[in-house]
Amino acid sequence: MRATPRKPRPECGSLHVEQLADSFPIVEGLPDVEASYLLCRDIAKEHSKTFYFASLFLTPEKRRAIWAVYAFCRIADDIVDSTAPAAERLAALDDWQTRLHAVYEGRPDHQAMVALAHAVQRYDIPIGPALSLLRGARSDVTVRRYETYEELLEYCYLVASTVGLLTCPILGHEPEAPPYGIALGRAMQMTNILRDVGEDARAGRIYLPAEDLRRFSYPESRLLAGTIDDNFVALMKFQVARVRRMYEEAKPGIDLLSPSSRFTVRVAFSMYRRILDEIERNGYDVFNRRAFVPMRAKIMIAMMTALLP
């Protein structure tokens, strides 16, 4: 469920946590916290071009705190996507959770976690959503099918809405804002799911609810085979329309954020929603073509967003 193509992951258990961070150089001569923020920046820049691009419009302090949250989430995701056996990946997630608790106890013991500890203290970021995110990561190791849309929404909350709850304190917001952040997280995750139908099927995962496959008479066997027929197109049109409604439900929350953060979220909102347009433009071929927003289009989106009142 990535914003960039997945890369092969180390075949290891808890050691994977160290290997991922160690693959990014630490700049010598800087204080530990500054070096840690640079590591988190490099992880964001390498693995999510859309996220990184949108983050550049934040103030420097908010920007690097957002990078720290992203790095925590990304390392958890990469543990899930490792080629290691399930038991080792679950053990690695347990190790990552132990390190998370160390952050909130004031004794971070991982390169990326040093920055997260600084951001937690600076912005009073709650631990609850981070623990829920790790619960969602564990489900990605053990659950490969979803029967109902409600089950899928719960999954989207765990792995994506929690990110909104972690970043809300950094962005600054009115008390009424978090439910909109939850809605936007779900919309973005559903966008990822639609974009990655083919990639996930090749990995043996099907996120589209079984009840929807039955509704459109499109059996799982056809999805695993990458079959694009009228039934599949109807299924995808239904899903795209549903996700667009989710974006509209989330949109009012942007105005409840701190003024200095609204532009960044508007840009991210527009770029992610644009992926749905690309899926349509590709004829709903999510098996052989990857829907993405080119850099030129991202720049145009940012420029158009800047013209909005």
ROSE-44331 format. One record per residue (C-alpha): x, y, z; chain; residue number from 1; residue in three letters. Coordinates in Angstrom, 2 decimals. Example, Ala and Ser with C-alpha at 12.3 -4.5 7.8 and 13.67 -1.06 7.14 Angstrom:
<recs>
      px      py      pz mol seq type
   12.30   -4.50    7.80   A   1  ALA
   13.67   -1.06    7.14   A   2  SER
</recs>
This chain:
<recs>
      px      py      pz mol seq type
    0.00    0.00    0.00   A   1  MET
    2.79    2.41   -0.92   A   2  ARG
    2.97    5.78   -2.59   A   3  ALA
    6.10    4.51   -4.36   A   4  THR
    6.93    1.06   -5.78   A   5  PRO
    7.92   -1.45   -3.16   A   6  ARG
   11.52   -2.59   -3.01   A   7  LYS
   12.81   -5.99   -1.82   A   8  PRO
   13.05   -6.12    1.97   A   9  ARG
   15.66   -7.90    4.08   A  10  PRO
   14.85  -11.46    5.06   A  11  GLU
   15.15  -11.01    8.79   A  12  CYS
   13.21  -10.53   11.99   A  13  GLY
   13.71   -7.72   14.52   A  14  SER
   17.11   -6.94   13.01   A  15  LEU
   15.21   -5.46   10.05   A  16  HIS
   14.42   -2.39   12.12   A  17  VAL
   18.12   -1.56   12.34   A  18  GLU
   18.90   -2.48    8.75   A  19  GLN
   16.34   -0.08    7.32   A  20  LEU
   17.59    2.91    9.31   A  21  ALA
   21.24    2.02    8.79   A  22  ASP
   20.72    2.15    5.02   A  23  SER
   20.47    5.96    5.30   A  24  PHE
   23.65    7.82    6.26   A  25  PRO
   23.78    9.94    9.38   A  26  ILE
   25.49   13.30    8.81   A  27  VAL
   28.49   13.54   11.09   A  28  GLU
   29.10   16.55   13.27   A  29  GLY
   25.44   17.36   13.98   A  30  LEU
   23.68   16.91   17.33   A  31  PRO
   21.95   13.53   17.57   A  32  ASP
   18.46   14.98   17.25   A  33  VAL
   19.37   16.95   14.13   A  34  GLU
   20.98   13.90   12.54   A  35  ALA
   17.89   11.88   13.38   A  36  SER
   15.65   14.43   11.67   A  37  TYR
   17.87   14.23    8.58   A  38  LEU
   17.44   10.45    8.60   A  39  LEU
   13.65   10.84    8.78   A  40  CYS
   13.75   13.39    5.98   A  41  ARG
   15.70   10.96    3.79   A  42  ASP
   13.22    8.15    4.50   A  43  ILE
   10.28   10.40    3.52   A  44  ALA
   12.06   11.72    0.44   A  45  LYS
   13.04    8.24   -0.74   A  46  GLU
    9.77    6.43   -0.14   A  47  HIS
    6.91    8.87   -0.66   A  48  SER
    7.38   11.57   -3.25   A  49  LYS
    3.83   12.89   -2.76   A  50  THR
    4.10   13.09    1.02   A  51  PHE
    7.54   14.69    0.88   A  52  TYR
    6.49   17.24   -1.75   A  53  PHE
    3.47   18.33    0.31   A  54  ALA
    5.52   18.55    3.52   A  55  SER
    7.85   21.15    1.99   A  56  LEU
    5.12   23.78    2.32   A  57  PHE
    5.08   23.52    6.13   A  58  LEU
    7.18   25.63    8.46   A  59  THR
   10.61   24.04    9.14   A  60  PRO
    9.68   22.90   12.67   A  61  GLU
    6.39   21.31   11.59   A  62  LYS
    7.97   19.83    8.49   A  63  ARG
   10.62   17.85   10.32   A  64  ARG
    8.17   16.68   12.99   A  65  ALA
    5.96   15.33   10.18   A  66  ILE
    9.02   13.54    8.74   A  67  TRP
    9.61   11.91   12.13   A  68  ALA
    6.05   10.58   12.26   A  69  VAL
    6.34    9.36    8.67   A  70  TYR
    9.59    7.50    9.40   A  71  ALA
    8.00    5.69   12.34   A  72  PHE
    5.07    4.60   10.16   A  73  CYS
    7.27    3.72    7.20   A  74  ARG
    9.56    1.44    9.17   A  75  ILE
    6.50   -0.39   10.52   A  76  ALA
    5.20   -0.75    6.95   A  77  ASP
    8.52   -2.07    5.70   A  78  ASP
    8.56   -4.70    8.43   A  79  ILE
    5.16   -5.85    7.17   A  80  VAL
    6.41   -5.98    3.57   A  81  ASP
    9.57   -7.88    4.47   A  82  SER
   10.02  -11.32    2.90   A  83  THR
   10.67  -12.76    6.35   A  84  ALA
    8.28  -15.38    7.77   A  85  PRO
    5.16  -14.03    9.46   A  86  ALA
    6.38  -14.93   12.95   A  87  ALA
    9.57  -12.91   12.46   A  88  GLU
    7.66   -9.90   11.12   A  89  ARG
    5.32   -9.98   14.10   A  90  LEU
    8.33  -10.19   16.43   A  91  ALA
    9.87   -7.20   14.64   A  92  ALA
    6.66   -5.22   15.13   A  93  LEU
    6.73   -6.12   18.82   A  94  ASP
   10.30   -4.80   18.95   A  95  ASP
    9.23   -1.60   17.19   A  96  TRP
    6.43   -1.15   19.73   A  97  GLN
    8.90   -1.59   22.58   A  98  THR
   11.01    1.15   21.04   A  99  ARG
    7.90    3.33   20.74   A 100  LEU
    7.23    2.97   24.46   A 101  HIS
   10.87    3.94   25.09   A 102  ALA
   10.21    7.19   23.21   A 103  VAL
    7.37    8.09   25.57   A 104  TYR
    9.51    7.14   28.55   A 105  GLU
   12.14    9.64   27.43   A 106  GLY
   14.81    7.13   26.40   A 107  ARG
   14.69    6.61   22.61   A 108  PRO
   17.10    3.91   21.47   A 109  ASP
   16.80    4.06   17.68   A 110  HIS
   18.10    6.59   15.16   A 111  GLN
   14.68    7.53   13.80   A 112  ALA
   13.08    7.44   17.23   A 113  MET
   15.35   10.23   18.53   A 114  VAL
   13.59   12.65   16.21   A 115  ALA
   10.19   11.21   17.09   A 116  LEU
   10.91   11.69   20.80   A 117  ALA
   11.78   15.33   20.15   A 118  HIS
    8.59   15.84   18.12   A 119  ALA
    6.48   14.09   20.79   A 120  VAL
    7.77   16.48   23.44   A 121  GLN
    7.45   19.53   21.21   A 122  ARG
    3.89   18.85   20.04   A 123  TYR
    2.45   16.56   22.73   A 124  ASP
    1.73   13.77   20.23   A 125  ILE
   -0.38   11.00   21.85   A 126  PRO
    0.82    7.40   21.86   A 127  ILE
   -2.64    5.86   21.34   A 128  GLY
   -2.84    6.32   17.55   A 129  PRO
    0.71    4.96   17.15   A 130  ALA
   -0.23    1.81   19.05   A 131  LEU
   -3.35    1.45   16.90   A 132  SER
   -1.24    1.82   13.76   A 133  LEU
    0.97   -1.05   14.90   A 134  LEU
   -2.16   -3.11   15.49   A 135  ARG
   -3.11   -2.41   11.89   A 136  GLY
    0.38   -3.40   10.74   A 137  ALA
    0.01   -6.74   12.54   A 138  ARG
   -3.29   -7.32   10.75   A 139  SER
   -1.50   -6.85    7.43   A 140  ASP
    0.69   -9.79    8.35   A 141  VAL
   -2.18  -12.08    9.33   A 142  THR
   -5.27  -10.90    7.37   A 143  VAL
   -5.39  -11.20    3.57   A 144  ARG
   -9.13  -10.80    2.84   A 145  ARG
  -11.96   -8.51    3.98   A 146  TYR
  -15.55   -9.68    3.89   A 147  GLU
  -17.35   -6.36    4.35   A 148  THR
  -16.81   -2.69    3.68   A 149  TYR
  -17.14   -2.00    7.40   A 150  GLU
  -14.23   -4.35    8.10   A 151  GLU
  -12.17   -2.55    5.47   A 152  LEU
  -13.01    0.85    6.97   A 153  LEU
  -11.72   -0.35   10.35   A 154  GLU
   -8.50   -1.47    8.69   A 155  TYR
   -8.17    1.93    6.98   A 156  CYS
   -8.65    3.62   10.33   A 157  TYR
   -5.86    1.58   11.90   A 158  LEU
   -3.26    2.09    9.19   A 159  VAL
   -4.14    5.57    7.88   A 160  ALA
   -6.57    7.55   10.05   A 161  SER
   -4.17    7.05   12.93   A 162  THR
   -1.56    8.97   10.93   A 163  VAL
   -3.99   11.89   10.80   A 164  GLY
   -4.41   11.72   14.56   A 165  LEU
   -0.63   11.65   15.04   A 166  LEU
   -0.09   14.67   12.80   A 167  THR
   -3.01   16.81   14.00   A 168  CYS
   -1.06   18.14   17.02   A 169  PRO
    1.81   19.09   14.70   A 170  ILE
   -0.42   20.81   12.16   A 171  LEU
   -2.43   22.61   14.83   A 172  GLY
   -6.22   22.39   14.81   A 173  HIS
   -9.57   23.31   16.26   A 174  GLU
  -11.20   20.76   18.62   A 175  PRO
  -13.63   19.68   15.90   A 176  GLU
  -10.88   18.74   13.39   A 177  ALA
   -9.79   15.17   14.32   A 178  PRO
  -12.90   13.38   12.91   A 179  PRO
  -12.19   15.00    9.56   A 180  TYR
   -8.59   13.81    9.80   A 181  GLY
   -9.90   10.31   10.36   A 182  ILE
  -12.08   10.63    7.25   A 183  ALA
   -9.21   11.94    5.13   A 184  LEU
   -6.96    9.11    6.26   A 185  GLY
   -9.56    6.58    5.19   A 186  ARG
  -10.00    8.29    1.82   A 187  ALA
   -6.26    8.28    1.16   A 188  MET
   -5.89    4.64    2.18   A 189  GLN
   -8.81    3.63   -0.02   A 190  MET
   -7.10    5.49   -2.87   A 191  THR
   -3.97    3.42   -2.23   A 192  ASN
   -6.05    0.25   -2.22   A 193  ILE
   -7.63    1.03   -5.58   A 194  LEU
   -4.30    2.01   -7.10   A 195  ARG
   -2.57   -1.13   -5.82   A 196  ASP
   -5.22   -3.78   -6.61   A 197  VAL
   -2.90   -5.59   -9.01   A 198  GLY
    0.23   -5.32   -6.88   A 199  GLU
   -1.60   -6.60   -3.82   A 200  ASP
   -3.21   -9.44   -5.77   A 201  ALA
    0.23  -10.60   -6.89   A 202  ARG
    1.19  -10.69   -3.22   A 203  ALA
   -1.94  -12.73   -2.41   A 204  GLY
   -3.81   -9.87   -0.76   A 205  ARG
   -7.30   -8.69   -1.68   A 206  ILE
   -8.52   -5.57    0.07   A 207  TYR
  -11.68   -5.01   -1.97   A 208  LEU
  -14.53   -6.39    0.17   A 209  PRO
  -15.83   -9.82   -0.80   A 210  ALA
  -19.38   -8.47   -0.58   A 211  GLU
  -18.53   -5.97   -3.35   A 212  ASP
  -16.98   -8.66   -5.54   A 213  LEU
  -20.21  -10.63   -5.26   A 214  ARG
  -22.36   -7.55   -5.90   A 215  ARG
  -20.65   -7.03   -9.25   A 216  PHE
  -20.34  -10.75  -10.09   A 217  SER
  -16.58  -10.50  -10.23   A 218  TYR
  -15.11  -13.58   -8.52   A 219  PRO
  -11.83  -13.53   -6.63   A 220  GLU
  -10.30  -15.86   -9.22   A 221  SER
  -10.66  -13.18  -11.92   A 222  ARG
   -9.06  -10.56   -9.71   A 223  LEU
   -6.10  -12.82   -8.99   A 224  LEU
   -5.80  -13.45  -12.73   A 225  ALA
   -5.84   -9.71  -13.47   A 226  GLY
   -8.97   -9.89  -15.62   A 227  THR
  -10.40   -6.58  -16.79   A 228  ILE
  -13.98   -7.00  -18.00   A 229  ASP
  -17.21   -5.04  -17.82   A 230  ASP
  -17.91   -6.35  -14.32   A 231  ASN
  -14.51   -5.22  -13.07   A 232  PHE
  -14.91   -1.77  -14.60   A 233  VAL
  -18.32   -1.43  -12.93   A 234  ALA
  -16.79   -2.54   -9.62   A 235  LEU
  -13.99    0.02   -9.90   A 236  MET
  -16.36    2.84  -10.92   A 237  LYS
  -18.38    2.09   -7.80   A 238  PHE
  -15.26    2.15   -5.61   A 239  GLN
  -13.90    5.37   -7.14   A 240  VAL
  -17.23    7.14   -6.65   A 241  ALA
  -17.35    5.99   -3.04   A 242  ARG
  -13.85    7.27   -2.33   A 243  VAL
  -14.62   10.62   -3.94   A 244  ARG
  -17.51   10.99   -1.50   A 245  ARG
  -15.08   10.26    1.32   A 246  MET
  -12.85   13.12    0.19   A 247  TYR
  -15.82   15.48    0.12   A 248  GLU
  -16.74   14.44    3.67   A 249  GLU
  -13.17   15.15    4.83   A 250  ALA
  -12.70   18.46    2.99   A 251  LYS
  -14.34   20.82    5.57   A 252  PRO
  -11.75   19.76    8.14   A 253  GLY
   -8.95   21.56    6.30   A 254  ILE
  -10.35   24.93    7.39   A 255  ASP
  -10.19   23.73   11.00   A 256  LEU
   -6.40   23.40   10.84   A 257  LEU
   -3.87   26.07   11.75   A 258  SER
   -3.61   28.62    8.91   A 259  PRO
    0.07   27.77    8.40   A 260  SER
   -0.84   24.11    7.77   A 261  SER
   -3.88   24.41    5.51   A 262  ARG
   -1.99   24.83    2.24   A 263  PHE
    0.05   21.68    2.77   A 264  THR
   -3.03   19.58    3.53   A 265  VAL
   -4.92   21.06    0.58   A 266  ARG
   -2.03   20.11   -1.71   A 267  VAL
   -1.85   16.56   -0.32   A 268  ALA
   -5.64   16.29   -0.54   A 269  PHE
   -5.68   17.34   -4.19   A 270  SER
   -2.72   15.18   -5.22   A 271  MET
   -4.17   12.04   -3.67   A 272  TYR
   -7.62   12.68   -5.12   A 273  ARG
   -5.96   13.15   -8.51   A 274  ARG
   -4.82    9.50   -8.38   A 275  ILE
   -8.48    8.55   -8.83   A 276  LEU
   -8.52   10.58  -12.05   A 277  ASP
   -5.42    8.70  -13.21   A 278  GLU
   -7.07    5.35  -12.50   A 279  ILE
   -9.96    6.40  -14.71   A 280  GLU
   -7.61    7.72  -17.38   A 281  ARG
   -5.88    4.31  -17.43   A 282  ASN
   -9.21    2.62  -18.19   A 283  GLY
   -9.26    1.10  -14.66   A 284  TYR
   -6.26   -1.06  -15.58   A 285  ASP
   -4.74   -1.34  -12.12   A 286  VAL
   -3.08   -4.64  -12.99   A 287  PHE
   -0.63   -3.46  -15.63   A 288  ASN
   -0.48    0.33  -15.20   A 289  ARG
    0.32    2.28  -12.06   A 290  ARG
   -1.72    5.42  -11.49   A 291  ALA
    0.47    8.26  -10.28   A 292  PHE
    0.66   12.04  -10.41   A 293  VAL
    3.71   13.29  -12.36   A 294  PRO
    5.87   15.99  -10.78   A 295  MET
    4.75   18.56  -13.35   A 296  ARG
    1.14   17.91  -12.35   A 297  ALA
    2.06   18.17   -8.66   A 298  LYS
    3.58   21.58   -9.27   A 299  ILE
    0.48   22.67  -11.15   A 300  MET
   -1.72   21.43   -8.31   A 301  ILE
    0.34   23.44   -5.81   A 302  ALA
    0.12   26.55   -8.00   A 303  MET
   -3.64   26.20   -8.46   A 304  MET
   -4.10   25.58   -4.74   A 305  THR
   -2.19   28.76   -3.99   A 306  ALA
   -4.76   30.71   -6.02   A 307  LEU
   -7.69   29.44   -3.94   A 308  LEU
   -9.16   31.83   -1.36   A 309  PRO
</recs>
